[in-house]
Amino acid sequence: MQRHTADGGQVHAYRQLERTFAHNTVIEDIIGLLQWDSDTMMLRGAAATRSEQIAALKRMARDGLVSLRTEHLLDEADGAADSLGDWQKANLREMRYAYAHASAVPSCLVQAHSTAVSEAEGVWAEARRNNDFPALCPKLAEVLNLTRQIGDAKAQTLGPGPYDALLDGYDPGLRQGTIDRLLKNLRRELPDLIRAVCRHQEKQPAVKPLTGPFPADIQRHLADDLVRAVGFDFEHGRLDVSEHPFSGGAGSDVRIAAKYNEGDFIGSPSGVLHESGYALYEQDARRNGSGSRSAARGA
């Protein structure tokens, strides 16, 4: 491959990588909007078609990023790192990270996993309304099976075990041993803390729960006021309704979705404020010319 100079007439390898990853981000943003529509407004009859659309785009994003050309450009940009600024060096490191994770998983597995997740989410929404977990089990089992395959594929390329390889996709460098130590400490400390809190609460006057109904329209107005109060920019975002709270970003368009329970309104404002934290991060990141690796879905 021809070596480019940073200040010559030819485009530097790093600049070519910027265009490649920017194009990939556009596809990911389209996926994000399709998923938002699936969770908020899409007709049930369109679920199968939407699943195919998202899976095809995810495969397209992976295949558009993973190529010998991209690998050569990464190597070339690494070799010319002295000509890059600190921000560009950090960006190049993130490009290398994203490429390593994307190239470790075959495109057919990416597409199969996406399809399984979409189908499981469709079944989950109905199963939740009917309190019917057995209806979800087969679809959930397929998602877990394909996720394990992705973990195995990443482990073969990236080095750590399957769980660590999957974990690295969400928190680079974090390993199961660290989480095990954290959970061990929590198991030791939490029981006594919970008992102490319960003893303290027993000494306090009883708090009468608020009784509804709490109309969804009023809850929507409250949610709107809350997200405005914390600084959410409605010129670059929306607040909608879904079966489960979530937030996601697509370029300069950041979405929040809330769930309203007319029998208990506490979950609505707490969920909205929780998701607003993610949304504000996305808006600030996009405003400053950067962005996160993925949308955050409500816990």
Residue frames as qw, qx, qy, qz and C-alpha x, y, z in Angstrom:
[[0.000, 0.888, 0.460, 0.000, 0.00, 0.00, 0.00],
 [0.375, 0.578, -0.036, 0.724, 1.25, 3.45, -0.85],
 [0.426, -0.458, -0.471, 0.622, 2.35, 5.48, 2.15],
 [0.066, 0.844, 0.311, 0.431, 0.68, 8.86, 2.48],
 [0.357, 0.091, -0.354, 0.860, 2.03, 11.95, 4.18],
 [0.102, -0.628, -0.618, 0.461, 0.18, 14.05, 6.69],
 [0.065, 0.738, 0.065, -0.668, 0.72, 17.30, 4.79],
 [0.193, -0.139, 0.705, 0.668, 1.06, 16.08, 1.19],
 [0.449, 0.099, -0.314, -0.831, -1.48, 16.14, -1.61],
 [0.533, -0.124, -0.810, -0.210, -2.53, 12.57, -0.91],
 [0.643, -0.574, -0.029, -0.507, -4.95, 11.77, 1.89],
 [0.064, -0.465, 0.804, -0.365, -3.35, 10.45, 5.04],
 [0.397, -0.121, -0.907, -0.066, -4.26, 6.94, 6.17],
 [0.032, -0.282, -0.687, 0.669, -5.77, 8.33, 9.31],
 [0.359, 0.268, -0.017, -0.894, -8.13, 10.55, 7.29],
 [0.505, 0.047, -0.720, -0.473, -9.25, 7.55, 5.27],
 [0.284, -0.204, -0.888, 0.299, -9.97, 5.73, 8.50],
 [0.165, 0.258, 0.378, -0.874, -12.00, 8.70, 9.72],
 [0.509, 0.170, -0.329, -0.777, -14.21, 8.43, 6.63],
 [0.472, -0.024, -0.869, -0.145, -14.56, 4.67, 6.98],
 [0.202, -0.268, -0.798, 0.501, -15.60, 4.86, 10.62],
 [0.259, 0.232, 0.155, -0.925, -17.82, 7.89, 10.02],
 [0.538, 0.054, -0.569, -0.620, -19.71, 5.91, 7.37],
 [0.416, -0.146, -0.886, 0.144, -20.02, 3.05, 9.83],
 [0.005, 0.236, 0.555, -0.798, -21.44, 5.46, 12.41],
 [0.431, 0.119, -0.207, -0.870, -24.09, 6.62, 9.94],
 [0.574, -0.077, -0.757, -0.302, -25.25, 3.02, 9.48],
 [0.312, -0.206, -0.791, 0.483, -25.29, 2.51, 13.26],
 [0.184, 0.170, 0.257, -0.933, -27.36, 5.68, 13.64],
 [0.554, 0.015, -0.469, -0.688, -29.89, 4.36, 11.10],
 [0.515, -0.143, -0.842, 0.070, -30.06, 1.11, 13.08],
 [0.114, -0.164, -0.608, 0.769, -30.65, 3.11, 16.24],
 [0.389, 0.119, -0.006, -0.914, -33.60, 4.96, 14.72],
 [0.615, -0.035, -0.662, -0.428, -35.12, 1.74, 13.38],
 [0.420, -0.166, -0.823, 0.344, -34.81, 0.17, 16.82],
 [0.105, 0.140, 0.387, -0.905, -36.35, 3.24, 18.45],
 [0.542, 0.046, -0.294, -0.786, -39.29, 2.98, 16.07],
 [0.562, -0.069, -0.818, -0.100, -39.60, -0.74, 16.84],
 [0.317, -0.209, -0.740, 0.555, -39.85, -0.01, 20.55],
 [0.076, 0.296, 0.326, -0.894, -42.20, 2.98, 20.37],
 [0.455, 0.427, 0.019, -0.781, -44.38, 3.33, 17.28],
 [0.210, 0.234, -0.830, -0.461, -44.01, 0.36, 14.92],
 [0.815, -0.030, -0.059, -0.575, -47.08, -1.71, 14.09],
 [0.687, -0.309, 0.650, -0.098, -46.89, -5.30, 15.33],
 [0.868, 0.413, 0.272, -0.046, -47.38, -6.63, 11.83],
 [0.467, 0.827, -0.297, 0.103, -44.10, -5.07, 10.70],
 [0.608, -0.668, 0.429, 0.000, -41.95, -6.88, 13.28],
 [0.881, 0.042, 0.391, 0.262, -40.62, -9.61, 10.98],
 [0.562, 0.728, 0.105, 0.379, -39.68, -7.17, 8.24],
 [0.148, -0.933, 0.247, -0.218, -38.04, -4.81, 10.72],
 [0.788, -0.451, 0.402, 0.117, -36.02, -7.68, 12.17],
 [0.809, 0.322, 0.302, 0.389, -34.67, -8.45, 8.69],
 [0.274, 0.899, 0.001, 0.342, -33.87, -4.79, 8.05],
 [0.396, -0.848, 0.335, -0.108, -31.91, -4.32, 11.26],
 [0.853, -0.232, 0.420, 0.207, -30.04, -7.62, 10.84],
 [0.711, 0.544, 0.218, 0.388, -29.07, -6.74, 7.26],
 [0.094, 0.933, -0.131, 0.321, -27.82, -3.30, 8.31],
 [0.616, -0.689, 0.380, 0.002, -25.80, -4.75, 11.19],
 [0.859, 0.048, 0.381, 0.339, -24.15, -7.17, 8.82],
 [0.485, 0.774, 0.118, 0.389, -23.52, -4.31, 6.37],
 [0.224, -0.930, 0.236, -0.170, -21.93, -2.22, 9.12],
 [0.765, -0.447, 0.436, 0.161, -19.67, -5.08, 10.14],
 [0.795, 0.278, 0.379, 0.383, -18.64, -5.96, 6.58],
 [0.314, 0.895, 0.055, 0.313, -18.07, -2.32, 5.66],
 [0.341, -0.872, 0.336, -0.101, -15.66, -1.96, 8.55],
 [0.718, -0.375, 0.570, 0.136, -13.82, -5.28, 8.45],
 [0.788, 0.614, -0.012, 0.050, -11.53, -5.59, 5.45],
 [0.796, -0.044, 0.036, 0.603, -7.86, -5.95, 4.58],
 [0.255, 0.660, 0.099, 0.699, -7.95, -2.32, 3.48],
 [0.451, -0.824, -0.013, -0.342, -9.04, -1.14, 6.92],
 [0.874, -0.406, 0.036, 0.263, -6.43, -3.37, 8.56],
 [0.669, 0.258, 0.078, 0.693, -3.68, -1.94, 6.34],
 [0.003, 0.775, 0.077, 0.627, -4.85, 1.61, 7.01],
 [0.672, -0.734, -0.016, -0.099, -4.73, 0.97, 10.76],
 [0.850, -0.184, 0.080, 0.487, -1.19, -0.37, 10.49],
 [0.461, 0.490, 0.130, 0.728, -0.16, 2.56, 8.34],
 [0.244, -0.838, -0.073, -0.483, -1.71, 5.11, 10.66],
 [0.799, -0.582, -0.003, 0.153, 0.01, 3.45, 13.64],
 [0.767, 0.059, 0.104, 0.630, 3.32, 3.82, 11.81],
 [0.227, 0.505, 0.110, 0.826, 2.71, 7.53, 11.27],
 [0.435, -0.730, -0.519, 0.091, 1.37, 8.18, 14.78],
 [0.460, -0.334, -0.123, 0.813, 4.06, 10.81, 15.43],
 [0.058, 0.185, 0.334, 0.922, 2.31, 13.07, 12.94],
 [0.367, -0.605, -0.614, -0.349, -1.01, 12.85, 14.82],
 [0.218, -0.545, 0.294, -0.754, -2.23, 14.99, 17.68],
 [0.143, -0.118, 0.858, -0.478, -3.17, 13.57, 21.07],
 [0.651, 0.238, 0.327, -0.642, -6.90, 13.50, 20.24],
 [0.711, 0.438, -0.414, -0.363, -6.21, 11.73, 16.94],
 [0.237, 0.334, -0.896, 0.174, -4.00, 9.17, 18.66],
 [0.373, 0.039, 0.731, -0.570, -6.78, 8.45, 21.12],
 [0.716, 0.380, 0.040, -0.585, -9.26, 8.19, 18.27],
 [0.541, 0.445, -0.691, -0.178, -6.95, 5.79, 16.43],
 [0.050, -0.185, 0.914, -0.357, -6.76, 3.63, 19.54],
 [0.570, 0.231, 0.505, -0.605, -10.58, 3.48, 19.63],
 [0.680, 0.473, -0.322, -0.459, -10.66, 2.60, 15.93],
 [0.317, 0.362, -0.876, 0.038, -8.26, -0.27, 16.53],
 [0.284, -0.003, 0.803, -0.524, -10.40, -1.44, 19.45],
 [0.671, 0.357, 0.212, -0.614, -13.63, -1.32, 17.40],
 [0.601, 0.481, -0.556, -0.314, -11.98, -3.12, 14.49],
 [0.082, 0.283, -0.935, 0.198, -10.63, -5.88, 16.73],
 [0.433, 0.154, 0.714, -0.528, -14.07, -6.61, 18.19],
 [0.674, 0.479, 0.008, -0.563, -15.86, -6.38, 14.84],
 [0.495, 0.508, -0.665, -0.232, -13.40, -8.57, 12.95],
 [0.147, -0.249, 0.918, -0.273, -13.51, -11.29, 15.61],
 [0.533, 0.288, 0.674, -0.424, -17.16, -12.15, 14.86],
 [0.227, 0.155, 0.773, 0.571, -18.24, -13.61, 11.48],
 [0.277, 0.009, -0.139, -0.951, -20.84, -11.52, 9.67],
 [0.533, -0.241, -0.707, -0.398, -23.28, -14.44, 9.51],
 [0.437, -0.354, -0.709, 0.425, -23.17, -14.68, 13.31],
 [0.006, -0.146, -0.175, 0.974, -23.73, -10.92, 13.64],
 [0.429, -0.091, -0.407, -0.801, -26.84, -11.19, 11.47],
 [0.563, -0.278, -0.773, -0.094, -28.17, -14.30, 13.23],
 [0.314, -0.284, -0.599, 0.679, -27.73, -12.73, 16.66],
 [0.154, 0.071, 0.002, -0.985, -29.48, -9.53, 15.59],
 [0.523, -0.178, -0.581, -0.598, -32.44, -11.48, 14.23],
 [0.531, -0.300, -0.768, 0.196, -32.71, -13.56, 17.40],
 [0.162, -0.215, -0.431, 0.861, -32.62, -10.46, 19.62],
 [0.314, -0.020, -0.207, -0.926, -35.32, -8.71, 17.58],
 [0.591, -0.236, -0.680, -0.365, -37.57, -11.77, 17.71],
 [0.461, -0.277, -0.709, 0.456, -37.00, -12.19, 21.45],
 [0.000, -0.113, -0.249, 0.962, -37.84, -8.56, 22.14],
 [0.462, -0.134, -0.404, -0.778, -41.10, -8.92, 20.24],
 [0.640, -0.293, -0.707, -0.069, -42.09, -12.00, 22.24],
 [0.351, -0.131, -0.573, 0.729, -40.89, -10.39, 25.49],
 [0.208, -0.109, 0.039, -0.971, -43.27, -7.44, 25.16],
 [0.679, -0.231, -0.419, -0.557, -46.29, -9.74, 24.90],
 [0.680, -0.159, -0.674, 0.239, -44.99, -12.15, 27.55],
 [0.182, 0.034, -0.458, 0.869, -44.48, -9.28, 29.98],
 [0.439, -0.186, -0.074, -0.876, -48.02, -8.05, 29.56],
 [0.828, -0.180, -0.377, -0.374, -49.31, -11.57, 30.19],
 [0.468, -0.608, 0.589, -0.256, -46.78, -12.47, 32.90],
 [0.974, 0.176, 0.110, -0.095, -45.85, -15.47, 30.75],
 [0.197, -0.740, 0.605, 0.218, -42.12, -16.12, 31.10],
 [0.681, -0.012, 0.716, 0.154, -42.31, -19.65, 29.59],
 [0.616, 0.736, 0.280, -0.011, -43.39, -18.06, 26.30],
 [0.151, 0.930, -0.330, -0.054, -40.11, -16.14, 26.20],
 [0.700, -0.483, 0.511, 0.125, -37.82, -19.00, 27.21],
 [0.824, 0.267, 0.391, 0.310, -37.16, -20.52, 23.74],
 [0.396, 0.859, 0.040, 0.323, -36.32, -17.14, 22.20],
 [0.326, -0.877, 0.338, -0.101, -34.17, -16.17, 25.17],
 [0.835, -0.257, 0.447, 0.194, -32.33, -19.50, 24.97],
 [0.723, 0.531, 0.242, 0.369, -31.50, -18.81, 21.31],
 [0.086, 0.948, -0.148, 0.269, -30.15, -15.34, 22.17],
 [0.586, -0.685, 0.433, -0.008, -27.98, -16.83, 24.92],
 [0.884, 0.074, 0.387, 0.253, -26.74, -19.57, 22.59],
 [0.569, 0.705, 0.112, 0.408, -25.70, -17.07, 19.91],
 [0.180, -0.932, 0.238, -0.205, -24.18, -14.74, 22.50],
 [0.769, -0.450, 0.432, 0.141, -22.03, -17.61, 23.76],
 [0.799, 0.370, 0.297, 0.370, -20.94, -18.26, 20.17],
 [0.237, 0.905, -0.060, 0.347, -19.94, -14.60, 19.86],
 [0.503, -0.787, 0.349, -0.071, -18.01, -14.89, 23.12],
 [0.870, -0.113, 0.405, 0.258, -16.20, -17.98, 21.85],
 [0.638, 0.637, 0.181, 0.393, -15.37, -16.28, 18.55],
 [0.010, -0.939, 0.182, -0.291, -14.00, -13.19, 20.31],
 [0.706, -0.607, 0.362, 0.039, -12.03, -15.30, 22.79],
 [0.881, 0.164, 0.288, 0.338, -10.25, -17.11, 19.96],
 [0.485, 0.686, 0.083, 0.537, -9.08, -13.79, 18.51],
 [0.123, -0.860, 0.126, -0.479, -8.80, -11.39, 21.43],
 [0.335, 0.410, -0.724, 0.442, -7.24, -13.75, 23.96],
 [0.308, -0.199, 0.661, -0.655, -9.24, -13.79, 27.22],
 [0.185, 0.242, 0.949, -0.086, -12.00, -16.26, 27.97],
 [0.015, 0.519, 0.680, 0.518, -15.45, -15.89, 26.37],
 [0.260, -0.836, -0.465, 0.131, -17.01, -13.94, 29.23],
 [0.384, -0.593, 0.070, 0.704, -14.03, -11.59, 29.50],
 [0.262, 0.092, 0.557, 0.782, -14.10, -11.07, 25.73],
 [0.087, -0.703, -0.618, -0.340, -17.77, -10.11, 25.86],
 [0.388, -0.794, -0.292, 0.365, -17.20, -7.92, 28.91],
 [0.435, -0.279, 0.233, 0.824, -14.40, -6.09, 27.13],
 [0.151, 0.466, 0.578, 0.653, -16.92, -4.90, 24.55],
 [0.281, -0.846, -0.398, -0.218, -18.71, -2.88, 27.25],
 [0.400, -0.897, 0.189, 0.017, -15.86, -1.96, 29.61],
 [0.710, 0.552, -0.385, 0.206, -12.42, -2.30, 27.98],
 [0.259, 0.490, -0.676, 0.486, -9.91, -4.00, 30.24],
 [0.611, -0.338, 0.411, -0.587, -12.42, -5.12, 32.86],
 [0.422, 0.172, -0.886, -0.085, -12.16, -8.80, 33.74],
 [0.719, -0.418, -0.469, -0.297, -14.34, -11.30, 35.58],
 [0.624, -0.136, -0.544, 0.543, -11.84, -11.54, 38.42],
 [0.040, 0.153, -0.204, 0.966, -12.41, -7.87, 39.25],
 [0.569, -0.314, -0.258, -0.715, -16.19, -8.34, 39.23],
 [0.757, -0.248, -0.603, 0.052, -15.91, -11.47, 41.37],
 [0.409, -0.054, -0.494, 0.765, -13.97, -9.55, 44.02],
 [0.224, -0.204, 0.016, -0.953, -16.53, -6.74, 43.95],
 [0.705, -0.296, -0.412, -0.495, -19.45, -9.15, 44.35],
 [0.668, -0.156, -0.639, 0.348, -17.65, -10.98, 47.13],
 [0.154, 0.036, -0.375, 0.913, -17.32, -7.71, 49.05],
 [0.458, -0.220, -0.159, -0.846, -20.98, -6.90, 48.45],
 [0.743, -0.253, -0.594, -0.175, -22.07, -10.31, 49.71],
 [0.531, -0.135, -0.587, 0.596, -20.08, -9.71, 52.87],
 [0.072, -0.031, -0.248, 0.966, -21.23, -6.12, 53.51],
 [0.347, -0.252, -0.384, -0.818, -24.80, -5.91, 52.24],
 [0.531, -0.430, -0.726, -0.079, -26.67, -8.27, 54.62],
 [0.384, -0.414, -0.483, 0.669, -25.66, -6.30, 57.72],
 [0.000, -0.060, 0.104, 0.993, -26.36, -3.01, 55.97],
 [0.396, -0.316, -0.600, -0.619, -29.83, -4.14, 54.89],
 [0.515, -0.482, -0.685, 0.182, -30.68, -5.34, 58.38],
 [0.279, -0.304, -0.292, 0.863, -29.53, -2.02, 59.85],
 [0.164, -0.086, -0.309, -0.933, -31.65, -0.06, 57.37],
 [0.481, -0.405, -0.694, -0.351, -34.69, -2.19, 58.12],
 [0.450, -0.454, -0.596, 0.486, -34.28, -1.67, 61.87],
 [0.113, -0.191, -0.070, 0.973, -34.04, 2.08, 61.33],
 [0.286, -0.197, -0.502, -0.792, -37.12, 2.14, 59.09],
 [0.456, -0.447, -0.769, -0.020, -39.15, 0.22, 61.68],
 [0.311, -0.442, -0.449, 0.712, -38.64, 3.11, 64.12],
 [0.021, 0.064, -0.203, -0.977, -39.94, 5.72, 61.64],
 [0.527, 0.356, 0.390, -0.666, -43.58, 6.73, 61.16],
 [0.553, 0.293, 0.749, 0.217, -45.34, 4.70, 58.52],
 [0.103, 0.343, -0.327, -0.874, -45.51, 6.34, 55.10],
 [0.636, 0.444, 0.542, -0.325, -48.83, 5.94, 53.39],
 [0.401, 0.050, 0.651, 0.642, -48.41, 5.03, 49.74],
 [0.291, 0.322, -0.119, -0.893, -49.90, 7.41, 47.22],
 [0.496, 0.337, 0.796, -0.080, -53.07, 6.08, 45.67],
 [0.040, -0.050, 0.555, 0.829, -54.00, 6.51, 42.02],
 [0.790, 0.344, 0.303, 0.408, -55.06, 6.47, 39.42],
 [0.216, -0.668, 0.214, 0.680, -52.39, 8.76, 37.96],
 [0.691, 0.676, 0.209, -0.148, -53.42, 9.59, 34.35],
 [0.775, 0.055, 0.293, 0.557, -50.71, 8.90, 31.80],
 [0.321, 0.786, 0.193, 0.491, -51.17, 12.31, 30.18],
 [0.349, -0.921, 0.110, -0.135, -50.31, 14.08, 33.44],
 [0.802, -0.394, 0.311, 0.325, -47.31, 11.80, 33.91],
 [0.668, 0.440, 0.270, 0.536, -46.15, 12.71, 30.40],
 [0.044, 0.925, 0.027, 0.377, -46.29, 16.41, 31.26],
 [0.620, -0.747, 0.234, 0.049, -44.30, 15.75, 34.43],
 [0.840, -0.049, 0.328, 0.430, -41.71, 13.73, 32.51],
 [0.468, 0.704, 0.189, 0.499, -41.41, 16.51, 29.94],
 [0.217, -0.941, 0.094, -0.244, -40.85, 19.09, 32.67],
 [0.779, -0.534, 0.273, 0.185, -38.23, 16.91, 34.37],
 [0.784, 0.157, 0.297, 0.522, -36.10, 16.32, 31.29],
 [0.247, 0.836, 0.097, 0.479, -36.25, 20.01, 30.44],
 [0.465, -0.872, 0.110, -0.103, -35.21, 20.89, 33.97],
 [0.780, -0.404, 0.338, 0.337, -32.06, 18.76, 33.77],
 [0.053, -0.683, 0.410, 0.602, -31.07, 20.35, 30.45],
 [0.559, 0.213, 0.752, 0.277, -32.28, 17.94, 27.74],
 [0.093, 0.393, -0.301, -0.864, -32.29, 19.70, 24.36],
 [0.601, 0.436, 0.627, -0.235, -35.59, 19.10, 22.55],
 [0.433, 0.758, -0.258, -0.413, -34.16, 20.65, 19.40],
 [0.359, 0.490, -0.787, -0.106, -31.98, 17.54, 19.17],
 [0.057, 0.032, -0.970, 0.232, -34.08, 14.89, 20.88],
 [0.584, -0.302, -0.393, -0.643, -37.49, 13.42, 21.72],
 [0.266, -0.130, 0.805, -0.514, -39.36, 11.93, 24.65],
 [0.610, -0.012, -0.543, -0.577, -41.67, 9.05, 23.73],
 [0.747, -0.266, 0.402, -0.457, -43.46, 6.05, 25.25],
 [0.519, 0.315, -0.782, -0.144, -42.35, 2.42, 25.19],
 [0.855, -0.312, -0.389, -0.143, -42.90, -0.88, 26.97],
 [0.771, -0.425, -0.144, 0.452, -39.65, -0.30, 28.90],
 [0.042, -0.967, 0.109, 0.228, -37.63, 2.89, 29.50],
 [0.791, 0.021, 0.260, 0.553, -34.56, 3.36, 27.30],
 [0.103, 0.897, -0.119, -0.414, -32.46, 5.99, 25.60],
 [0.771, 0.146, 0.424, 0.453, -30.48, 6.03, 22.40],
 [0.014, -0.753, 0.161, 0.638, -28.58, 8.38, 20.14],
 [0.682, 0.422, 0.480, 0.356, -28.47, 8.81, 16.40],
 [0.381, 0.464, 0.131, 0.789, -26.23, 11.68, 15.39],
 [0.027, -0.167, 0.254, -0.952, -27.75, 14.92, 16.64],
 [0.657, -0.282, -0.276, -0.643, -31.04, 13.14, 17.37],
 [0.122, 0.159, -0.882, 0.427, -31.16, 11.61, 20.86],
 [0.604, -0.345, -0.451, -0.559, -34.26, 9.71, 21.98],
 [0.142, -0.142, 0.795, -0.572, -35.68, 8.93, 25.42],
 [0.560, -0.276, -0.604, -0.496, -38.62, 6.59, 25.99],
 [0.239, -0.229, 0.641, -0.692, -40.63, 6.28, 29.19],
 [0.362, -0.309, -0.859, -0.186, -43.21, 3.86, 30.54],
 [0.317, -0.291, 0.230, -0.873, -46.25, 5.17, 32.45],
 [0.307, -0.269, -0.908, 0.096, -48.10, 3.09, 35.03],
 [0.310, -0.550, -0.177, -0.755, -51.38, 4.71, 36.04],
 [0.771, -0.526, -0.350, -0.073, -51.43, 2.69, 39.27],
 [0.683, -0.576, 0.025, 0.448, -47.97, 3.78, 40.45],
 [0.413, 0.902, -0.010, 0.124, -46.36, 6.88, 39.05],
 [0.485, -0.769, 0.354, 0.220, -43.04, 6.65, 40.96],
 [0.762, -0.015, 0.510, 0.399, -41.43, 4.46, 38.31],
 [0.498, 0.772, 0.294, 0.263, -42.04, 7.01, 35.58],
 [0.008, 0.978, -0.185, 0.094, -40.07, 10.01, 36.91],
 [0.606, -0.580, 0.515, 0.176, -37.27, 7.82, 38.27],
 [0.765, 0.217, 0.515, 0.321, -36.98, 6.01, 34.93],
 [0.399, 0.877, 0.158, 0.216, -37.10, 9.24, 32.93],
 [0.198, -0.927, 0.318, 0.001, -34.38, 10.86, 35.03],
 [0.742, -0.304, 0.547, 0.239, -32.25, 7.72, 34.83],
 [0.687, 0.433, 0.452, 0.369, -32.46, 7.66, 31.03],
 [0.159, 0.984, 0.029, 0.076, -31.94, 11.43, 30.88],
 [0.496, -0.708, 0.421, 0.273, -28.48, 10.88, 32.30],
 [0.662, 0.065, 0.610, 0.430, -27.56, 8.75, 29.29],
 [0.410, 0.776, 0.416, 0.239, -29.27, 11.15, 26.91],
 [0.107, -0.982, 0.102, 0.113, -27.46, 14.21, 28.27],
 [0.570, -0.454, 0.551, 0.406, -24.16, 12.39, 27.86],
 [0.593, 0.363, 0.603, 0.391, -25.02, 11.58, 24.25],
 [0.226, 0.934, 0.250, 0.116, -26.08, 15.14, 23.48],
 [0.283, -0.888, 0.284, 0.223, -22.93, 16.56, 25.02],
 [0.638, -0.220, 0.612, 0.414, -20.72, 14.02, 23.26],
 [0.521, 0.572, 0.526, 0.354, -22.30, 14.75, 19.88],
 [0.035, 0.994, 0.105, -0.022, -22.14, 18.49, 20.52],
 [0.320, -0.804, 0.438, 0.243, -18.40, 18.23, 21.14],
 [0.504, 0.627, -0.520, -0.288, -17.73, 16.12, 18.07],
 [0.046, 0.269, -0.958, 0.087, -17.43, 12.69, 19.65],
 [0.766, -0.143, -0.197, -0.595, -19.83, 9.89, 20.53],
 [0.605, -0.345, 0.672, -0.252, -20.31, 6.74, 22.52],
 [0.027, -0.208, 0.925, 0.315, -19.88, 3.24, 21.16],
 [0.197, -0.332, -0.884, -0.263, -23.47, 2.22, 21.62],
 [0.426, -0.509, -0.145, -0.734, -26.87, 3.29, 22.74],
 [0.038, -0.126, 0.818, -0.560, -27.80, 2.70, 26.31],
 [0.533, -0.351, -0.604, -0.477, -30.87, 0.63, 26.96],
 [0.478, -0.573, 0.244, -0.620, -32.72, 0.95, 30.24],
 [0.194, 0.179, -0.928, 0.264, -31.95, -1.48, 32.99]]
